Amino acid sequence: MSEAGVDGRPSEAGADGRPSEAGAGGGIGRARRMILIVAHVAVIRTLYRSLRCRGWCIVARGTKLKISRTARIELTPGSRLYLGFGLASFTGSPCYIRLDPGARLSVEGTVQLLRATRIYVAGDARLDIGDGTYLNDSATVVCTGQTRIGRRCAISLNTAILDGNIHELKINGRSRPRVQDIAVGDDVWIGLGATLLPGVKVGDRAVIGAGSVVTSDVPSQAVAAGNPARVIAHDVEWAL
Ligand SMILES: CC(C)(COP(=O)(O)OP(=O)(O)OC[C@H]1O[C@@H](n2cnc3c(N)ncnc32)[C@H](O)[C@@H]1OP(=O)(O)O)[C@@H](O)C(=O)NCCC(=O)NCCS
């Protein structure tokens, strides 16, 4: 994957910060994006984090990292994790990553957590993110168990992925599970403002409609929408 969209500019990238690679301007656009990345890198933190992760963990200036000494960002060899880029951020807030003791954020390939994303991985919990996936402005992941987000996923603005209730909950005297793992397949597009609740599995190439609240599994290549989300179409194809 290219560094496409690290600058998150809708003018050339669409609202999700993913510019088209097509056209003669692709090379110039790529060079420009590289310049923008370099101009916004927090050099010391990038070097420190990259040494600790034994891979490229490229941190934008202003990014807030609260990472316990016993937590780990794991990068498979050759991976690159971009944290906090996105010049066209709507909110202007920084990216915030908090990993509690024993937490793991595991990245395979190139992953972008754009500006204003918020990631919280609780103690001993694990969040895996696959190659080519990006989370856009104000996307939030709260991981208290195990959450896996597959490859090439487009996770839109203001989305939420939450794998636990956080609080103790009893209904009619019966305890409800505190944590239920989430699995998002490859090539999944999660529309603006959608929420994935604990325990859901979203199949490969599925699309989640804007504003949906996903409370049950979504099959591969289905479109699910609404609150609670229901499958409204099958056999979907989508592209950036
Ligand atoms: C889910 C989505 C992809 C469906 O697209 P579509 O098939 O062209 O949708 P249609 O307008 O034909 O709607 C089909 C039906 O689904 C319903 N529907 C569509 N999107 C919905 C949504 N987000 N929530 C609830 N219902 C929805 C429509 O009301 C319609 O219902 P009806 O048949 O009873 O009238 C699209 O509506 C959507 O939500 N896109 C997400 C856009 C987005 O977030 N982009 C991110 C930019 S970064």
The ligand as an SDF file (V2000), in Angstrom:
LIG
                    3D

 48 50  0  0  0  0  0  0  0  0999 V2000
  -25.5870    1.5910    3.2810 C   0  0  0  0  0  0  0  0  0  0  0  0
  -25.3540    2.3150    1.9520 C   0  0  0  0  0  0  0  0  0  0  0  0
  -23.9950    1.9440    1.3880 C   0  0  0  0  0  0  0  0  0  0  0  0
  -26.4720    1.8090    1.0450 C   0  0  0  0  0  0  0  0  0  0  0  0
  -26.3870    2.4610   -0.1920 O   0  0  0  0  0  0  0  0  0  0  0  0
  -27.5740    2.2470   -1.2790 P   0  0  0  0  0  0  0  0  0  0  0  0
  -27.8030    0.7950   -1.5090 O   0  0  0  0  0  0  0  0  0  0  0  0
  -27.2870    3.1270   -2.4380 O   0  0  0  0  0  0  0  0  0  0  0  0
  -28.7930    2.7930   -0.4420 O   0  0  0  0  0  0  0  0  0  0  0  0
  -30.2520    3.1520   -0.8680 P   0  0  0  0  0  0  0  0  0  0  0  0
  -30.3660    4.6260   -0.7130 O   0  0  0  0  0  0  0  0  0  0  0  0
  -30.6370    2.5140   -2.1550 O   0  0  0  0  0  0  0  0  0  0  0  0
  -31.0810    2.4860    0.3120 O   0  0  0  0  0  0  0  0  0  0  0  0
  -31.5100    1.1390    0.3120 C   0  0  0  0  0  0  0  0  0  0  0  0
  -32.3870    0.9570    1.5490 C   0  0  0  0  0  0  0  0  0  0  0  0
  -31.5260    0.9280    2.7080 O   0  0  0  0  0  0  0  0  0  0  0  0
  -31.8630    2.0060    3.6030 C   0  0  0  0  0  0  0  0  0  0  0  0
  -30.6170    2.5650    4.0720 N   0  0  0  0  0  0  0  0  0  0  0  0
  -29.5650    2.9650    3.3240 C   0  0  0  0  0  0  0  0  0  0  0  0
  -28.5710    3.3920    4.1000 N   0  0  0  0  0  0  0  0  0  0  0  0
  -28.9910    3.2960    5.3600 C   0  0  0  0  0  0  0  0  0  0  0  0
  -28.4110    3.6030    6.5910 C   0  0  0  0  0  0  0  0  0  0  0  0
  -27.1720    4.0920    6.6680 N   0  0  0  0  0  0  0  0  0  0  0  0
  -29.1110    3.3590    7.7110 N   0  0  0  0  0  0  0  0  0  0  0  0
  -30.3810    2.8480    7.6230 C   0  0  0  0  0  0  0  0  0  0  0  0
  -30.9690    2.5170    6.4750 N   0  0  0  0  0  0  0  0  0  0  0  0
  -30.2980    2.7540    5.3450 C   0  0  0  0  0  0  0  0  0  0  0  0
  -32.6660    2.9830    2.7690 C   0  0  0  0  0  0  0  0  0  0  0  0
  -33.5370    3.7260    3.5640 O   0  0  0  0  0  0  0  0  0  0  0  0
  -33.3680    2.0820    1.8030 C   0  0  0  0  0  0  0  0  0  0  0  0
  -34.4690    1.5110    2.4560 O   0  0  0  0  0  0  0  0  0  0  0  0
  -35.8800    1.2310    1.6410 P   0  0  0  0  0  0  0  0  0  0  0  0
  -35.5060    0.2300    0.5810 O   0  0  0  0  0  0  0  0  0  0  0  0
  -36.7730    0.7000    2.7030 O   0  0  0  0  0  0  0  0  0  0  0  0
  -36.2640    2.5580    1.0970 O   0  0  0  0  0  0  0  0  0  0  0  0
  -25.4060    3.8470    2.0920 C   0  0  0  0  0  0  0  0  0  0  0  0
  -26.7160    4.2880    2.3480 O   0  0  0  0  0  0  0  0  0  0  0  0
  -24.5190    4.3330    3.2350 C   0  0  0  0  0  0  0  0  0  0  0  0
  -24.8740    4.3580    4.4120 O   0  0  0  0  0  0  0  0  0  0  0  0
  -23.2960    4.6990    2.8480 N   0  0  0  0  0  0  0  0  0  0  0  0
  -22.2800    5.0720    3.7880 C   0  0  0  0  0  0  0  0  0  0  0  0
  -21.6010    6.3470    3.3360 C   0  0  0  0  0  0  0  0  0  0  0  0
  -20.4940    6.6590    4.2510 C   0  0  0  0  0  0  0  0  0  0  0  0
  -20.5890    6.5800    5.4640 O   0  0  0  0  0  0  0  0  0  0  0  0
  -19.4000    7.0340    3.6750 N   0  0  0  0  0  0  0  0  0  0  0  0
  -18.2290    7.2920    4.4210 C   0  0  0  0  0  0  0  0  0  0  0  0
  -17.5390    8.3910    3.7620 C   0  0  0  0  0  0  0  0  0  0  0  0
  -15.9790    8.3570    4.3030 S   0  0  0  0  0  0  0  0  0  0  0  0
  1  2  1  0
  2  3  1  0
  2  4  1  0
  2 36  1  0
  4  5  1  0
  5  6  1  0
  6  7  2  0
  6  8  1  0
  6  9  1  0
  9 10  1  0
 10 11  2  0
 10 12  1  0
 10 13  1  0
 13 14  1  0
 14 15  1  0
 15 16  1  0
 15 30  1  0
 16 17  1  0
 17 18  1  0
 17 28  1  0
 18 19  1  0
 18 27  1  0
 19 20  2  0
 20 21  1  0
 21 22  1  0
 21 27  2  0
 22 23  1  0
 22 24  2  0
 24 25  1  0
 25 26  2  0
 26 27  1  0
 28 29  1  0
 28 30  1  0
 30 31  1  0
 31 32  1  0
 32 33  2  0
 32 34  1  0
 32 35  1  0
 36 37  1  0
 36 38  1  0
 38 39  2  0
 38 40  1  0
 40 41  1  0
 41 42  1  0
 42 43  1  0
 43 44  2  0
 43 45  1  0
 45 46  1  0
 46 47  1  0
 47 48  1  0
M  END
$$$$
